[in-house]
Amino acid sequence: MKKLINTVLLLFLIGIVSSCLKSGLDDLEAYNEAEITNLNFEYRWWDEAKNQMAVKTLNIEKQISQDDNLITCKLTVPAAGGSFTDAVRQNVSLSNLIAYMDLSTAARITPLNGAPKLGNPGDFSAKEFKYQVTAADGTKKEWTIKITDFVK
């Protein structure tokens, strides 16, 4: 009897949930922009005192050229302070930074020619990298990131 009640209840719930679905909805716009609108770098380290990862965002002076698909930037390591001690600051280098970018709506980004993967520690010591941004409609643009200076 209990099994029968559970089965009937399950069928009733399936009917209620599926009746909310509507057909013939308009398709969403497929965005055609493949732009990088912002770029940041950060350094992450293990903070023993807090027993967790700590993050320090680097100061960045950048120029984003939508016409040339080029971003040039100068990175500056912030002064030591708080858990970002002088010892931690000395470990910051282009070979252990994490980059992240803001893209156009619904766009995807792919590293090209061995460029570091975004969001993970990577080696940016080569100072010039290429990424392909793909818009939602399939439009592709190749972007170049140039690090012109690294000030510690």
Backbone as a chain_set.jsonl record, in Angstrom:
{"seq": "MKKLINTVLLLFLIGIVSSCLKSGLDDLEAYNEAEITNLNFEYRWWDEAKNQMAVKTLNIEKQISQDDNLITCKLTVPAAGGSFTDAVRQNVSLSNLIAYMDLSTAARITPLNGAPKLGNPGDFSAKEFKYQVTAADGTKKEWTIKITDFVK", "coords": {"N": [[0.813, -1.195, 0.0], [1.911, 1.23, 0.85], [3.885, 1.513, -1.067], [2.354, 1.865, -3.361], [1.109, 4.316, -2.812], [3.362, 5.995, -2.732], [4.21, 5.744, -5.404], [2.022, 6.834, -6.823], [2.11, 9.438, -5.791], [4.64, 10.249, -6.741], [4.19, 10.183, -9.551], [2.239, 12.166, -9.697], [3.735, 14.425, -8.865], [5.614, 14.555, -10.941], [3.93, 15.173, -13.058], [3.049, 17.73, -12.272], [5.443, 19.25, -12.254], [6.343, 19.001, -14.928], [4.32, 20.233, -16.298], [4.817, 22.897, -16.154], [6.606, 23.594, -18.064], [7.179, 25.382, -21.061], [6.558, 25.597, -24.512], [7.893, 26.853, -27.605], [9.281, 29.182, -26.957], [11.049, 32.275, -27.392], [14.244, 32.38, -29.006], [17.316, 33.105, -27.394], [19.421, 35.967, -27.839], [22.365, 35.591, -29.77], [25.382, 36.503, -28.819], [27.862, 38.544, -30.411], [30.253, 39.646, -29.713], [33.702, 39.519, -28.998], [35.519, 40.327, -26.935], [38.121, 41.41, -24.663], [37.695, 42.895, -21.658], [38.826, 43.592, -19.273], [41.738, 43.058, -17.228], [43.577, 41.338, -14.778], [46.098, 40.588, -12.309], [47.231, 38.346, -9.806], [48.79, 37.221, -6.742], [49.144, 34.225, -4.982], [49.426, 32.593, -1.843], [50.212, 30.278, 0.811], [48.948, 30.939, 3.915], [50.188, 30.449, 6.911], [49.461, 31.291, 9.502], [46.706, 31.766, 9.364], [45.904, 29.425, 8.336], [45.091, 28.988, 5.663], [44.64, 29.749, 2.119], [46.038, 32.77, 0.9], [45.589, 35.904, -0.779], [46.962, 38.349, -2.907], [46.373, 41.099, -4.821], [47.985, 42.381, -7.638], [49.187, 45.673, -8.426], [48.193, 47.301, -11.352], [48.882, 48.899, -14.366], [47.242, 49.479, -17.243], [46.589, 49.332, -20.773], [44.002, 48.926, -22.931], [43.44, 47.998, -26.13], [40.9, 47.837, -28.23], [40.774, 47.96, -30.954], [43.196, 46.934, -31.931], [43.293, 44.515, -30.677], [44.894, 44.203, -28.378], [46.536, 44.201, -25.269], [48.453, 46.067, -23.176], [50.523, 46.108, -20.336], [51.732, 47.214, -17.134], [53.078, 45.823, -14.326], [53.01, 46.093, -10.804], [54.312, 45.141, -7.746], [52.615, 45.22, -4.709], [53.345, 47.066, -1.651], [54.694, 45.503, 1.311], [52.579, 44.299, 3.911], [50.446, 43.526, 6.661], [49.421, 40.178, 6.399], [50.822, 39.862, 4.103], [53.823, 39.701, 4.012], [57.305, 40.882, 4.024], [58.895, 38.681, 3.41], [57.097, 37.013, 2.031], [56.491, 38.735, -0.061], [58.937, 38.824, -1.416], [58.891, 36.435, -2.776], [57.232, 36.795, -4.92], [56.966, 36.708, -8.377], [57.195, 36.913, -11.99], [56.931, 34.329, -12.769], [55.126, 32.978, -11.193], [52.442, 33.87, -11.086], [48.886, 34.566, -11.105], [46.521, 35.045, -13.552], [43.547, 36.758, -14.489], [40.636, 37.516, -16.419], [38.106, 39.771, -17.668], [35.491, 39.17, -19.868], [33.579, 39.658, -22.931], [29.985, 39.3, -22.903], [28.982, 35.978, -22.512], [31.22, 34.966, -23.813], [34.119, 32.886, -24.506], [37.454, 31.91, -23.529], [40.641, 30.904, -24.756], [43.898, 29.733, -24.188], [46.724, 30.302, -26.33], [49.481, 28.866, -28.132], [51.059, 27.917, -25.937], [50.534, 29.753, -23.917], [49.929, 30.792, -20.523], [47.388, 29.129, -18.609], [44.411, 30.672, -17.626], [43.449, 31.713, -14.324], [44.866, 29.86, -12.908], [48.042, 29.234, -11.279], [50.683, 30.52, -13.204], [53.393, 30.816, -15.608], [54.488, 33.818, -16.478], [56.757, 34.955, -17.439], [57.731, 35.208, -20.04], [56.548, 37.43, -21.072], [54.885, 38.098, -23.257], [51.874, 37.055, -24.65], [49.367, 35.039, -26.26], [45.876, 34.831, -26.689], [42.79, 33.287, -27.55], [39.645, 34.587, -28.042], [36.35, 33.577, -28.071], [33.248, 34.407, -29.262], [29.729, 34.092, -28.374], [28.323, 33.552, -30.708], [30.209, 32.344, -32.261], [32.141, 33.971, -33.409], [35.562, 34.784, -33.63], [38.445, 36.132, -32.023], [41.857, 36.947, -31.902], [43.819, 37.752, -29.215], [46.487, 39.729, -27.864], [48.568, 39.798, -25.07], [50.733, 41.906, -23.47], [53.318, 42.249, -21.215], [54.838, 44.955, -20.144], [56.467, 45.888, -18.118], [57.737, 44.916, -14.908], [57.568, 45.67, -11.696], [59.115, 45.483, -8.63]], "CA": [[0.0, 0.0, 0.0], [2.814, 2.383, 0.932], [4.552, 1.611, -2.359], [1.368, 2.402, -4.288], [0.947, 5.741, -2.492], [4.59, 6.667, -3.181], [4.203, 5.762, -6.864], [1.018, 7.815, -7.242], [2.643, 10.751, -5.431], [5.72, 10.537, -7.679], [3.585, 10.507, -10.848], [1.583, 13.462, -9.53], [4.777, 15.453, -8.849], [6.17, 14.648, -12.296], [2.936, 15.897, -13.85], [3.041, 19.143, -11.882], [6.688, 19.881, -12.685], [6.44, 19.06, -16.388], [3.299, 21.118, -16.854], [5.324, 24.27, -16.115], [7.451, 23.835, -19.227], [6.471, 26.02, -22.165], [7.231, 25.44, -25.799], [7.798, 28.002, -28.489], [9.908, 30.38, -26.409], [11.99, 32.93, -28.301], [15.657, 32.089, -28.792], [18.094, 34.222, -26.874], [20.375, 36.565, -28.77], [23.721, 35.046, -29.763], [26.281, 37.652, -28.792], [28.934, 38.452, -31.399], [31.45, 40.332, -29.231], [34.783, 38.659, -28.511], [36.423, 41.333, -26.379], [38.629, 41.365, -23.293], [37.374, 44.218, -21.128], [39.632, 43.869, -18.083], [42.803, 42.094, -16.95], [44.189, 41.486, -13.455], [47.042, 39.571, -11.868], [47.323, 38.214, -8.358], [49.73, 36.246, -6.198], [48.528, 33.44, -3.907], [50.353, 31.848, -1.006], [49.615, 29.642, 1.975], [49.124, 31.721, 5.134], [50.239, 29.502, 8.031], [48.759, 31.833, 10.67], [45.261, 31.614, 9.158], [45.703, 28.072, 7.83], [44.327, 29.078, 4.417], [45.283, 30.482, 1.031], [45.91, 34.225, 0.929], [45.665, 36.474, -2.124], [47.321, 39.764, -3.029], [46.224, 41.568, -6.194], [49.053, 43.292, -8.045], [48.785, 46.934, -9.046], [48.386, 47.156, -12.793], [48.575, 49.998, -15.287], [46.987, 48.764, -18.497], [45.923, 49.96, -21.9], [43.295, 47.915, -23.712], [43.114, 48.482, -27.473], [39.919, 46.966, -28.886], [41.048, 47.986, -32.396], [44.356, 46.091, -32.22], [43.217, 43.298, -29.856], [46.158, 44.241, -27.652], [46.561, 44.75, -23.915], [49.792, 46.269, -22.628], [50.379, 46.372, -18.909], [52.876, 47.32, -16.228], [52.698, 45.238, -13.041], [53.77, 46.533, -9.64], [54.018, 44.363, -6.538], [52.303, 46.148, -3.618], [54.218, 47.061, -0.473], [54.365, 44.506, 2.327], [51.664, 44.754, 4.95], [49.575, 42.465, 7.15], [49.946, 38.832, 6.139], [51.696, 39.966, 2.929], [55.08, 40.12, 4.635], [58.447, 41.058, 3.118], [59.321, 37.352, 2.958], [56.134, 36.589, 1.005], [56.654, 39.664, -1.189], [60.142, 38.445, -2.157], [58.59, 35.261, -3.605], [56.409, 37.176, -6.071], [57.701, 36.873, -9.635], [56.368, 36.657, -13.167], [56.802, 32.886, -12.993], [54.148, 32.337, -10.304], [51.267, 34.731, -10.959], [47.6, 34.095, -11.605], [45.842, 36.09, -14.325], [42.134, 36.559, -14.795], [40.146, 38.54, -17.344], [36.678, 39.943, -17.915], [35.227, 39.029, -21.299], [32.24, 39.998, -23.404], [28.931, 38.392, -22.454], [28.913, 34.612, -23.054], [32.433, 34.614, -24.567], [35.057, 31.929, -23.918], [38.843, 32.245, -23.851], [41.529, 29.756, -24.862], [45.304, 30.118, -24.359], [47.35, 29.854, -27.577], [50.945, 28.752, -28.217], [51.683, 27.729, -24.626], [50.213, 30.82, -22.958], [49.431, 30.226, -19.265], [45.951, 28.987, -18.419], [43.913, 31.686, -16.704], [42.875, 31.226, -13.073], [45.82, 28.951, -12.269], [49.4, 29.8, -11.285], [51.324, 30.355, -14.5], [54.669, 31.49, -15.844], [54.308, 34.955, -17.376], [58.07, 35.58, -17.628], [57.967, 35.488, -21.463], [56.018, 38.797, -21.187], [53.929, 38.287, -24.352], [51.05, 35.853, -24.76], [48.205, 35.15, -27.138], [44.667, 34.131, -26.281], [41.693, 33.395, -28.511], [38.341, 34.81, -27.425], [35.284, 33.132, -28.959], [31.936, 34.94, -28.889], [28.655, 33.097, -28.329], [27.916, 33.197, -32.072], [31.331, 31.705, -32.941], [33.135, 34.96, -33.828], [36.825, 34.584, -32.912], [39.471, 37.17, -32.09], [43.107, 36.614, -31.228], [44.28, 38.865, -28.393], [47.863, 39.678, -27.378], [48.818, 40.412, -23.769], [52.153, 42.237, -23.327], [53.741, 42.811, -19.937], [55.937, 45.853, -20.508], [57.357, 46.105, -16.976], [57.388, 44.252, -13.649], [58.256, 46.434, -10.658], [59.001, 44.813, -7.332]], "C": [[0.865, 1.271, 0.0], [3.524, 2.609, -0.405], [3.613, 2.222, -3.397], [1.176, 3.905, -4.066], [2.166, 6.53, -2.971], [4.636, 6.784, -4.704], [3.221, 6.803, -7.388], [1.514, 9.23, -6.959], [3.754, 11.172, -6.389], [5.17, 10.923, -9.05], [2.891, 11.867, -10.807], [2.604, 14.599, -9.568], [5.405, 15.64, -10.228], [5.218, 15.427, -13.192], [2.919, 17.378, -13.539], [4.274, 19.857, -12.422], [6.744, 20.019, -14.204], [5.391, 19.976, -16.997], [3.744, 22.574, -16.855], [6.18, 24.602, -17.327], [6.622, 24.414, -20.362], [7.263, 25.811, -23.446], [7.084, 26.726, -26.598], [8.379, 29.284, -27.928], [10.885, 30.959, -27.424], [13.414, 32.516, -27.966], [16.345, 33.332, -28.254], [19.067, 34.709, -27.941], [21.733, 35.879, -28.638], [24.682, 36.226, -29.883], [27.439, 37.451, -29.761], [30.211, 39.144, -30.946], [32.438, 39.329, -28.653], [35.877, 39.558, -27.948], [36.926, 40.938, -24.99], [38.436, 42.774, -22.749], [38.168, 44.576, -19.881], [40.637, 42.741, -17.88], [43.371, 42.387, -15.572], [45.141, 40.336, -13.194], [47.029, 39.534, -10.346], [48.355, 37.154, -7.995], [49.025, 35.543, -5.047], [49.608, 32.68, -3.155], [49.592, 31.273, 0.175], [49.963, 30.457, 3.215], [49.033, 30.765, 6.32], [49.429, 29.991, 9.232], [47.248, 31.629, 10.558], [44.886, 30.224, 8.658], [44.801, 28.07, 6.584], [45.133, 29.825, 3.354], [45.024, 31.974, 1.207], [46.161, 34.75, -0.478], [46.061, 37.939, -2.031], [47.221, 40.136, -4.508], [47.332, 42.56, -6.509], [48.456, 44.581, -8.599], [49.109, 46.835, -10.53], [47.983, 48.444, -13.509], [48.418, 49.344, -16.649], [46.319, 49.659, -19.523], [45.306, 48.833, -22.723], [42.895, 48.539, -25.043], [42.183, 47.475, -28.144], [40.196, 46.892, -30.39], [42.169, 47.024, -32.783], [44.317, 44.747, -31.504], [44.501, 43.127, -29.049], [45.955, 44.852, -26.268], [48.019, 44.856, -23.502], [49.629, 46.636, -21.167], [51.727, 46.423, -18.195], [52.388, 46.825, -14.876], [53.607, 45.754, -11.942], [53.333, 45.715, -8.437], [53.747, 45.352, -5.403], [53.305, 46.037, -2.475], [53.752, 45.99, 0.512], [53.443, 45.133, 3.367], [50.74, 43.631, 5.358], [50.202, 41.104, 6.92], [50.833, 38.795, 4.893], [53.033, 40.551, 3.395], [56.168, 40.333, 3.585], [58.915, 39.718, 2.565], [58.396, 36.833, 1.858], [56.319, 37.438, -0.248], [57.858, 39.293, -2.044], [59.901, 37.245, -3.074], [57.775, 35.594, -4.852], [57.308, 37.381, -7.293], [56.749, 36.604, -10.793], [56.123, 35.168, -13.383], [55.765, 32.219, -12.09], [52.919, 33.218, -10.042], [50.019, 34.043, -11.503], [46.936, 35.267, -12.318], [44.372, 35.73, -14.46], [41.635, 37.761, -15.578], [38.628, 38.604, -17.31], [36.487, 39.934, -19.425], [33.84, 39.549, -21.642], [31.251, 38.941, -22.928], [28.963, 37.083, -23.235], [30.133, 34.207, -23.881], [33.27, 33.606, -23.784], [36.463, 32.303, -24.344], [39.687, 30.981, -23.813], [42.962, 30.254, -25.009], [45.855, 29.537, -25.665], [48.862, 29.761, -27.404], [51.619, 28.681, -26.853], [51.449, 28.849, -23.635], [49.654, 30.193, -21.683], [47.903, 30.184, -19.22], [45.501, 29.996, -17.368], [43.3, 31.043, -15.462], [43.755, 30.259, -12.319], [47.191, 29.619, -12.241], [50.084, 29.495, -12.624], [52.605, 31.152, -14.598], [54.473, 32.569, -16.91], [55.633, 35.647, -17.689], [58.4, 35.85, -19.101], [57.44, 36.869, -21.854], [55.113, 39.06, -22.388], [53.202, 36.974, -24.611], [49.86, 36.113, -25.655], [47.078, 34.266, -26.601], [43.617, 34.318, -27.361], [40.39, 33.531, -27.735], [37.286, 34.449, -28.461], [33.952, 33.644, -28.43], [30.899, 33.817, -28.923], [28.22, 32.659, -29.722], [29.04, 32.561, -32.889], [32.385, 32.664, -33.47], [34.391, 34.794, -32.982], [37.743, 35.78, -33.107], [40.687, 36.689, -31.326], [43.621, 37.868, -30.525], [45.72, 38.64, -27.96], [47.94, 40.43, -26.058], [50.322, 40.641, -23.678], [52.388, 42.845, -21.954], [54.98, 43.644, -20.229], [56.926, 46.055, -19.37], [56.814, 45.368, -15.758], [58.217, 44.911, -12.562], [58.006, 45.775, -9.32], [59.381, 45.732, -6.209]], "O": [[0.604, 2.232, -0.724], [3.738, 3.748, -0.82], [4.048, 3.02, -4.227], [1.091, 4.672, -5.026], [2.022, 7.607, -3.549], [5.057, 7.812, -5.234], [3.55, 7.569, -8.295], [1.357, 10.122, -7.792], [3.804, 12.33, -6.806], [5.638, 11.891, -9.649], [2.95, 12.629, -11.772], [2.376, 15.618, -10.221], [5.694, 16.766, -10.631], [5.655, 16.25, -13.996], [2.789, 18.2, -14.446], [4.165, 20.947, -12.985], [7.156, 21.063, -14.709], [5.571, 20.45, -18.118], [3.106, 23.408, -17.497], [6.45, 25.774, -17.59], [5.493, 23.984, -20.595], [8.494, 25.847, -23.445], [6.247, 27.575, -26.289], [8.011, 30.371, -28.374], [11.475, 30.227, -28.219], [13.758, 32.325, -26.8], [16.001, 34.459, -28.611], [19.477, 33.956, -28.825], [22.197, 35.618, -27.528], [24.773, 36.861, -30.934], [27.941, 36.339, -29.921], [31.167, 39.224, -31.718], [32.064, 38.414, -27.919], [37.013, 39.55, -28.423], [36.248, 40.23, -24.245], [38.955, 43.737, -23.314], [38.187, 45.737, -19.471], [40.412, 41.61, -18.311], [43.62, 43.543, -15.231], [45.016, 39.257, -13.772], [46.84, 40.556, -9.686], [48.737, 36.316, -8.811], [48.379, 36.193, -4.225], [50.573, 32.191, -3.743], [48.487, 31.709, 0.501], [51.138, 30.643, 3.529], [47.945, 30.325, 6.692], [48.779, 29.191, 9.905], [46.585, 31.349, 11.557], [43.707, 29.883, 8.567], [43.879, 27.262, 6.469], [46.158, 30.444, 3.644], [43.936, 32.387, 1.61], [46.859, 34.118, -1.27], [45.558, 38.677, -1.184], [47.908, 39.552, -5.347], [47.587, 43.478, -5.73], [47.364, 44.581, -9.166], [50.17, 46.343, -10.914], [46.903, 48.994, -13.29], [49.353, 48.723, -17.154], [45.596, 50.6, -19.194], [45.996, 47.908, -23.153], [42.11, 49.486, -25.084], [42.611, 46.403, -28.572], [39.892, 45.885, -31.03], [42.108, 46.378, -33.829], [45.21, 43.921, -31.696], [45.11, 42.057, -29.037], [45.293, 45.879, -26.115], [48.739, 43.858, -23.479], [48.719, 47.377, -20.797], [52.7, 45.78, -18.588], [51.405, 47.336, -14.339], [54.822, 45.844, -12.118], [52.143, 45.607, -8.143], [54.566, 46.237, -5.157], [54.018, 45.042, -2.351], [52.578, 45.622, 0.544], [53.519, 46.326, 3.658], [50.29, 42.858, 4.512], [51.38, 40.9, 7.213], [51.52, 37.802, 4.653], [53.322, 41.731, 3.196], [55.985, 40.01, 2.411], [59.288, 39.62, 1.396], [58.864, 36.277, 0.864], [56.304, 36.919, -1.364], [57.812, 39.429, -3.267], [60.631, 37.058, -4.047], [57.644, 34.758, -5.746], [58.282, 38.131, -7.243], [55.632, 36.126, -10.594], [55.201, 34.791, -14.106], [55.542, 31.014, -12.205], [52.426, 33.295, -8.917], [50.097, 33.072, -12.256], [46.806, 36.353, -11.753], [44.004, 34.557, -14.535], [42.139, 38.874, -15.427], [37.954, 37.631, -16.973], [37.217, 40.595, -20.164], [33.034, 39.842, -20.759], [31.638, 37.822, -22.591], [28.97, 37.083, -24.466], [30.083, 33.198, -24.585], [33.147, 33.487, -22.565], [36.659, 32.931, -25.384], [39.491, 30.106, -22.969], [43.232, 31.106, -25.856], [45.502, 28.425, -26.058], [49.449, 30.501, -26.614], [52.649, 29.321, -26.639], [52.111, 28.892, -22.598], [48.975, 29.169, -21.749], [47.224, 31.078, -19.724], [46.15, 30.149, -16.334], [42.709, 29.966, -15.537], [43.426, 29.873, -11.197], [47.48, 30.474, -13.078], [50.062, 28.362, -13.105], [52.872, 32.041, -13.789], [54.311, 32.267, -18.092], [55.643, 36.789, -18.148], [59.284, 36.661, -19.379], [57.856, 37.416, -22.875], [54.612, 40.176, -22.522], [53.823, 35.923, -24.769], [49.4, 37.246, -25.797], [47.288, 33.145, -26.138], [43.553, 35.363, -28.008], [40.069, 32.702, -26.883], [37.314, 34.945, -29.588], [33.571, 33.355, -27.295], [31.163, 32.731, -29.438], [27.794, 31.519, -29.906], [28.857, 32.269, -34.071], [33.432, 32.217, -33.938], [34.306, 34.676, -31.76], [37.817, 36.362, -34.189], [40.574, 36.102, -30.25], [43.831, 38.906, -31.153], [46.133, 37.505, -27.719], [47.446, 41.551, -25.936], [51.104, 39.697, -23.794], [51.746, 43.825, -21.574], [56.045, 43.102, -20.526], [58.094, 46.358, -19.612], [55.604, 45.213, -15.592], [59.434, 44.731, -12.511], [56.866, 45.537, -8.921], [59.343, 45.332, -5.045]]}, "num_chains": 1, "name": "protein.A"}
